[in-house]
Amino acid sequence: MIYTAKIEQTFAYPKRMKYIAKTDSFIEKDCDSLSYIRNVRQPSGWIMESGTPPCEHLDVIVMTDKEYELGDEEKVRIVGVFCRNDGDHKLVAVPVNRDVEDFSKLTDVEKEDMHRFYPFEDVGEGWFGRDKAEEIVKDFFDRKKRKEIILVQHTQSEHHINGMIGAWGDWELTEYGKNQAYEIGKWLINDGCDGNFNMYVSDLKRAMQTAEWINKSLGITPVVTNVIREVNAGAGNGQSREWYRNNEKPHSDYYDPDYRPFEDAESDRDLWERIYPFYQEITSNNMEKIIVVSHGTTLSFLQSMLMGYKFEDIERKRFNGPGGSVSKFVIEKNGKVIANYINQRVC
């Protein structure tokens, strides 16, 4: 099977590199790189389909003399593994355009490199071929759970009709919004939701009330969190749209991910970094069925994360849904993400 390796360590870096997921960047750790110390020039990283550090994932060494930048991605085929008694196995892979099917078919120099990389082996440890590697990969994915993640944007709120800014303004639902949320709850039951789902909800009133009316049908006790609030407009919170337009900082002629309309507001980058740990939590925990009730911009970014987009992609690719829209994503055991529907109006 073909996987995607993301490069985290190359011979160009004497120090051990650490991946920072929410910014898709790398920093140096205090310790030295094992591959650098032992003169092993092959790059290493992780299998992207298995997860993202620091969450559970599969490590991989890529057998190639190609030079990479940190963060580069390469389609690879697994050919072997170094098995460790602590379970922190290291897969061995080759780029898909290389005609090697098993660790035993690597060059003598490459095998010497790998034995120099891990020269000390306890009982039960050692280098194994493709069959053992595929067994480890299968066991890893068998332990993972298929997930359903449903995103609900809060329904009609007072700020939708009174000319005011939403953001962190704590607006309540309109009567129409309450009815919308109740109908969404009934619709979710028909789509297979029940009280066995776990629910996360923003702590702002319009989201909490949406969850309340949905749960007249589902009966879930939600986890309330401020992490998935709407983007913070700073001084613009609670202001009229007219005041906001007249007082916000001028926009530049190009997209600026760090633009803040007010000094105390959040930029796109700020929001992305705020909610990325939440994305990691819901995609890596043991919950198989999750509902998230939140806000337009927050859910737009969360949808992008679920679809595998990077922060840099939102300049050109964004999701946009109306109040009360519902999205459903399925994450298969092998990491494949399926969008059943995105920003669907159900009432």
LUMLO-418247 format. One record per residue (C-alpha): residue in one letter; x, y, z. Coordinates in Angstrom, 1 decimal, decimal comma, padded with zeros to 4 digits. Example, Ala and Ser with C-alpha at 12.3 -4.5 7.8 and 13.67 -1.06 7.14 Angstrom:
BEGIN
   residu        X        Y        Z
        A    012,3   -004,5    007,8
        S    013,7   -001,1    007,1
This chain:
BEGIN
   residu        X        Y        Z
        M    000,0    000,0    000,0
        I    001,1    003,5   -000,7
        Y    001,5    006,0    002,1
        T    002,7    009,6    002,5
        A    005,8    010,3    004,5
        K    006,3    013,8    005,9
        I    009,9    014,6    006,5
        E    010,9    015,7    010,0
        Q    014,6    015,1    010,2
        T    017,4    015,4    007,6
        F    021,2    015,2    007,8
        A    021,3    019,0    007,4
        Y    020,2    019,4    011,0
        P    022,6    018,3    013,7
        K    020,0    018,8    016,4
        R    016,8    016,8    016,8
        M    013,9    018,6    015,1
        K    010,4    018,8    016,6
        Y    007,2    019,3    014,6
        I    004,8    022,1    015,8
        A    001,5    021,0    014,3
        K   -000,6    024,1    014,8
        T    001,9    026,2    012,8
        D    003,1    023,4    010,5
        S    006,7    024,3    011,4
        F    009,8    022,8    013,0
        I    012,0    023,8    015,9
        E    015,3    022,5    017,2
        K    015,4    020,5    020,4
        D    018,3    020,5    022,9
        C    019,4    017,0    022,0
        D    021,5    015,9    019,1
        S    020,1    014,1    016,1
        L    020,8    010,4    016,3
        S    021,1    010,1    012,6
        Y    023,6    013,0    012,5
        I    025,7    011,5    015,3
        R    025,8    008,0    013,6
        N    026,3    009,5    010,1
        V    023,0    008,1    008,7
        R    022,0    010,4    005,8
        Q    018,6    009,0    005,0
        P    015,7    011,4    006,0
        S    013,1    010,4    008,5
        G    009,6    011,5    009,5
        W    006,2    010,0    010,0
        I    003,4    008,4    008,0
        M    000,8    011,1    007,6
        E   -002,1    008,7    007,3
        S   -001,3    007,4    010,8
        G   -001,7    010,7    012,7
        T    000,3    013,8    013,4
        P    002,9    014,4    016,2
        P    002,5    014,8    019,1
        C   -000,5    012,5    018,7
        E    000,0    008,8    018,1
        H    001,7    008,1    014,7
        L    004,0    005,8    012,8
        D    007,7    006,8    012,4
        V    009,4    006,1    009,1
        I    012,9    006,2    007,6
        V    012,9    006,9    003,8
        M    015,7    005,1    001,9
        T    016,8    007,7   -000,7
        D    019,6    010,0   -001,4
        K    017,2    012,7   -002,5
        E    017,5    016,0   -000,5
        Y    014,5    017,3    001,3
        E    013,4    020,3    003,1
        L    011,6    019,8    006,5
        G    007,9    019,4    005,9
        D    008,3    017,9    002,4
        E    006,0    015,1    001,6
        E    006,9    011,9   -000,4
        K    004,7    009,0   -001,5
        V    006,4    005,8   -000,2
        R    006,0    002,1    000,0
        I    006,9    000,2    003,3
        V    009,6   -002,4    002,9
        G    010,8   -003,1    006,4
        V    010,9   -002,1    010,1
        F    013,1   -001,9    013,1
        C    011,1   -003,5    015,9
        R    011,6   -002,2    019,4
        N    010,5   -003,8    022,6
        D    009,0   -000,5    023,8
        G    006,7   -000,4    020,8
        D    008,3    002,7    019,2
        H    009,0    000,8    015,9
        K    010,7    002,6    013,0
        L    009,3    001,7    009,6
        V    011,6    001,6    006,5
        A    010,2    002,9    003,2
        V    011,3    003,7   -000,3
        P    009,9    006,3   -002,7
        V    007,2    004,7   -004,9
        N    009,3    005,2   -008,0
        R    012,0    002,9   -006,6
        D    011,8   -000,8   -007,5
        V    012,5   -002,3   -004,1
        E    009,9   -004,6   -002,4
        D    011,7   -005,7    000,8
        F    014,3   -004,6    003,3
        S    016,5   -007,5    002,1
        K    016,7   -006,0   -001,3
        L    018,2   -002,7   -000,2
        T    021,8   -002,1   -001,1
        D    024,5   -003,4    001,2
        V    025,4    000,2    002,0
        E    021,9    001,1    002,9
        K    021,6   -002,0    005,2
        E    024,9   -001,0    006,8
        D    023,5    002,5    007,4
        M    020,4    001,1    009,1
        H    022,5   -001,2    011,4
        R    024,7    001,7    012,3
        F    021,5    003,7    013,1
        Y    020,4    001,1    015,6
        P    023,5   -001,0    016,4
        F    022,3   -002,3    019,8
        E    019,5   -004,9    019,8
        D    017,8   -006,5    022,8
        V    016,2   -009,9    022,6
        G    013,2   -009,6    020,2
        E    014,5   -006,4    018,6
        G    016,0   -006,0    015,2
        W    015,5   -005,3    011,5
        F    012,7   -007,1    009,7
        G    011,3   -007,2    006,2
        R    008,0   -006,1    004,6
        D    005,8   -008,9    006,1
        K    006,7   -007,9    009,7
        A    006,3   -004,2    008,8
        E    002,9   -004,7    007,2
        E    001,8   -006,7    010,3
        I    002,8   -003,7    012,5
        V    001,0   -001,2    010,3
        K   -002,1   -003,4    010,3
        D   -002,1   -003,7    014,1
        F   -001,7    000,1    014,4
        F   -004,7    000,9    012,1
        D   -006,8   -001,9    013,7
        R   -006,5   -000,1    017,0
        K   -007,6    003,1    015,5
        K   -011,3    003,9    015,5
        R   -013,5    005,0    012,6
        K   -014,9    008,4    013,5
        E   -017,9    010,4    012,6
        I   -017,6    014,1    013,2
        I   -020,6    016,3    012,7
        L   -020,3    020,1    012,7
        V   -023,3    022,4    013,4
        Q   -023,1    026,1    012,9
        H   -025,4    027,9    015,4
        T   -028,8    028,9    014,1
        Q   -030,3    032,4    013,7
        S   -029,1    034,7    016,4
        E   -030,1    038,2    017,4
        H   -027,0    039,6    015,8
        H   -028,1    038,2    012,4
        I   -031,1    040,6    012,3
        N   -030,2    043,6    014,5
        G   -027,2    044,9    012,6
        M   -024,7    044,0    015,3
        I   -021,4    042,2    015,2
        G   -021,4    038,5    016,4
        A   -017,8    037,5    017,3
        W   -017,5    037,3    021,1
        G   -020,7    039,3    021,6
        D   -022,9    037,0    023,7
        W   -026,1    037,1    021,6
        E   -029,1    034,8    022,2
        L   -031,0    032,9    019,5
        T   -034,1    034,3    018,0
        E   -037,4    032,3    018,2
        Y   -036,8    031,3    014,6
        G   -033,2    030,2    015,6
        K   -034,6    028,0    018,4
        N   -037,0    026,3    016,0
        Q   -034,2    025,8    013,5
        A   -032,1    024,1    016,2
        Y   -035,0    021,9    017,2
        E   -035,5    020,8    013,6
        I   -031,8    020,1    013,2
        G   -032,0    017,8    016,2
        K   -034,8    015,8    014,6
        W   -032,9    015,7    011,3
        L   -029,8    014,4    013,0
        I   -031,8    011,5    014,5
        N   -032,9    010,6    011,0
        D   -029,2    010,7    009,9
        G   -028,2    008,2    012,5
        C   -027,3    010,4    015,5
        D   -028,4    009,4    019,0
        G   -027,5    009,8    022,7
        N   -024,2    007,9    022,2
        F   -022,6    010,8    020,4
        N   -020,3    013,1    022,3
        M   -020,9    016,8    021,9
        Y   -018,6    019,9    022,2
        V   -020,2    023,3    022,2
        S   -018,9    026,9    022,3
        D   -019,6    028,7    025,6
        L   -021,3    031,6    023,8
        K   -025,0    031,7    024,3
        R   -026,1    031,3    020,7
        A   -024,1    028,1    020,4
        M   -025,2    026,8    023,8
        Q   -028,8    027,5    023,0
        T   -028,4    025,8    019,7
        A   -027,1    022,7    021,5
        E   -029,9    022,9    024,0
        W   -032,6    022,8    021,4
        I   -030,8    020,0    019,4
        N   -030,6    018,0    022,6
        K   -034,4    018,1    023,1
        S   -034,1    015,3    020,5
        L   -030,7    013,8    021,2
        G   -030,4    014,1    025,0
        I   -026,7    014,6    025,0
        T   -024,9    016,4    027,9
        P   -022,4    018,6    026,0
        V   -018,8    019,6    026,9
        V   -018,8    023,4    027,0
        T   -015,5    025,0    026,0
        N   -014,3    028,5    025,1
        V   -011,7    027,1    022,7
        I   -014,2    026,9    019,8
        R   -015,7    030,4    020,2
        E   -016,0    032,5    017,1
        V   -013,1    034,7    016,1
        N   -012,5    037,5    018,6
        A   -013,2    040,9    017,1
        G   -011,6    042,7    020,1
        A   -013,0    046,3    020,3
        G   -015,5    045,3    017,7
        N   -017,3    042,8    019,9
        G   -020,8    044,0    020,7
        Q   -020,6    046,9    018,3
        S   -022,8    047,7    015,3
        R   -021,7    046,7    011,8
        E   -021,6    050,3    010,8
        W   -019,4    051,2    013,8
        Y   -017,2    048,3    012,9
        R   -016,7    049,3    009,3
        N   -016,0    052,9    010,3
        N   -013,4    052,0    012,9
        E   -011,5    048,9    011,8
        K   -008,0    049,1    010,5
        P   -007,7    049,5    006,8
        H   -007,1    046,3    004,8
        S   -004,0    045,9    002,6
        D   -004,3    045,2   -001,1
        Y   -003,2    041,6   -000,5
        Y   -004,3    038,9    001,9
        D   -002,5    039,3    005,3
        P   -003,0    036,2    007,6
        D   -001,9    038,4    010,5
        Y   -004,4    041,2    009,9
        R   -006,3    042,3    013,0
        P   -009,2    044,7    012,6
        F   -008,4    046,0    016,1
        E   -005,3    045,7    018,3
        D   -007,0    043,3    020,7
        A   -008,7    041,2    018,0
        E   -007,6    037,9    016,5
        S   -006,1    037,4    013,1
        D   -006,7    034,3    010,9
        R   -003,4    032,9    012,2
        D   -004,5    033,5    015,8
        L   -007,8    031,7    015,3
        W   -006,1    028,8    013,5
        E   -003,6    028,3    016,3
        R   -006,3    028,5    018,9
        I   -008,4    025,8    017,5
        Y   -005,7    023,5    016,1
        P   -005,2    021,6    019,4
        F   -009,0    021,0    019,5
        Y   -008,8    019,5    016,0
        Q   -006,0    017,3    017,2
        E   -008,0    016,2    020,3
        I   -011,2    015,2    018,4
        T   -009,3    013,4    015,7
        S   -007,0    011,4    018,0
        N   -009,1    010,6    021,1
        N   -011,1    007,4    021,5
        M   -014,5    009,0    020,8
        E   -016,0    007,4    017,6
        K   -019,0    009,8    017,3
        I   -018,7    013,5    017,8
        I   -020,9    016,6    017,3
        V   -019,4    020,1    017,4
        V   -021,7    023,1    017,8
        S   -019,8    026,3    017,0
        H   -019,6    029,4    014,8
        G   -019,1    030,2    011,1
        T   -015,4    031,2    010,9
        T   -014,3    028,7    013,5
        L   -016,1    025,9    011,7
        S   -014,7    027,0    008,4
        F   -011,2    026,6    009,7
        L   -012,1    023,3    011,4
        Q   -013,5    022,0    008,1
        S   -010,2    023,0    006,4
        M   -008,2    021,1    009,0
        L   -010,4    018,0    008,6
        M   -009,9    018,1    004,8
        G   -006,2    018,2    005,2
        Y   -005,6    021,8    004,3
        K   -002,7    023,8    005,7
        F   -003,0    027,2    007,1
        E   -001,5    028,7    004,0
        D   -004,3    027,2    001,9
        I   -007,1    029,3    003,5
        E   -006,0    032,3    001,4
        R   -007,4    030,4   -001,7
        K   -009,7    027,8   -000,3
        R   -012,4    028,4    002,3
        F   -015,7    026,9    003,3
        N   -018,6    029,2    004,1
        G   -021,9    028,1    005,4
        P   -025,1    029,9    006,6
        G   -026,4    029,8    010,2
        G   -027,8    026,4    011,0
        S   -025,8    024,5    008,4
        V   -024,5    021,0    009,1
        S   -021,4    019,1    007,9
        K   -020,5    015,5    008,3
        F   -017,0    014,0    008,0
        V   -016,0    010,4    008,4
        I   -012,4    009,5    009,2
        E   -011,7    005,9    008,3
        K   -009,2    003,7    010,3
        N   -006,6    004,2    007,6
        G   -006,8    008,0    008,0
        K   -008,9    008,6    004,8
        V   -011,3    011,5    005,3
        I   -014,7    011,5    003,6
        A   -016,9    014,5    003,5
        N   -020,4    013,2    003,4
        Y   -021,8    016,8    003,2
        I   -020,5    020,2    004,0
        N   -022,6    023,2    005,1
        Q   -025,9    021,6    004,3
        R   -029,1    023,5    005,1
        V   -031,5    021,0    006,7
        C   -034,4    023,3    007,6
